[in-house]
């Protein structure tokens, strides 16, 4: 009987600690995405996005094979431009906060290890905005610890995104390699291949038009795909429901969907 009581206490403590960690993480997400602000150590509600430009430079598209962005905290946003150049604009406080280098056809934007963090004192140094032609057909890499990643239609590009805490929103993309620890992943359309891993968050894709074998894994969250091309969808769900309205077992292309806790829905 005593062992049973001790076991119950341990389970209760685990649940309590899990709840506390959850709310702390949610607080941090709201703080970093601008829903909570602070001045002189006092918390306020409101937007935190800076309007101060600390970097603004234009590059020739043909010279860039890879755009590599590394950031501790802040949003990374790709917008379409009608120009034949790539323009990088960074908002923040000081020019010295960000390092931008162009080396061997790689454009490296580094905004890491520049910020001091305490529980009641956190500053988002930079939001990074990249204006890029929709015809860009090379690679984009993003490593973002805290913040959202948003991208327009880049039908010929390959994106590699690693986001610890924040949402990932992509338009029409050729290849999507996405790892999102805490946040939702939303994609308009995948044209060739995808490898998506979501630890805690939903995966929502409007259209799957893949031409190569692909995978989607969600540990805690739903996987919703509105439309899929004529492929075989292999689904495995540990705790949840599966509803696949279209499937071709004879297809040479396979989409594997693994969901630990959540529902899998493909088609209406």
C-alpha positions, 0 to 999 in steps of 0.5 A: 500500500505504501508503494502504491501511495509513493507511486501516486505521489510521483505521478502527481509530481510529474503531472504538476511539473509538466503543467508548470513547464507547459505554461512557462514555455507558452509564456516565453512564446507569447513574450518572444512573438510580441504578445507580451512586452517589458520595459525596465523589468515590468511586463506589458501587453503589446507589440515588440517588433522593432522598426529600427533598421540596422542592416540593409544590403542588396545582392545579385541572385545569380551569385548566391547558392545558399542563404543561411540564416541563424538566429536566437530570437526573432521572426524570419520572413521571406517576401517576394520582390519583382527585382532580380536582386535579393535584399536583406533588411534586419530590424533591431537595436545595434549594427554590431548585433548581427554578422552578415557575410558573403563567402563562396556563394553562401550568404550567411546571416548570423544573429546568435549569442548577441542577447542576454536573457533573464526571465523578466528581461529579454530583448528581441534584437532582430527581425530578419526580412529577405526580399527575394524573386519567386524564381529563386531555385537554390537552397535556403537554410534557417536555424531559429531558436525562438520566433516564426518563419514565414516564406512566400511561393518558391516553386524551385527552391529547397528549404531546410528549416530548424525551428525550436519554438515558433510557427513555420508558414510556407507557400508553394515550395519544391522541397521542404525539410522542416523540423519544428519542436514547438509550433505549427507547420503550415504549407500551401503546397509541396511540389517534389519532396518533404521531410517534416518532423513536428514534436509538439504542434499541428502539420497542415498542408493544403496540397501534396504534389510530391514526385519522390518518397517523403515523410511526415512525423508528428509526436503530439499534434494532428496531420491534415492534408487537404489534397494529395496527388496519386500516391500511396499514403502509409499511415501509422497512428499510436493514439488518434484516428486516421481518415485517408480518402484517397490512396493508390497502393500501386503508386511508386511514390510513398508518403509515410505519415507517423503520428504518436498522439493526434489524428491523420486526415488526408482529403475531405 
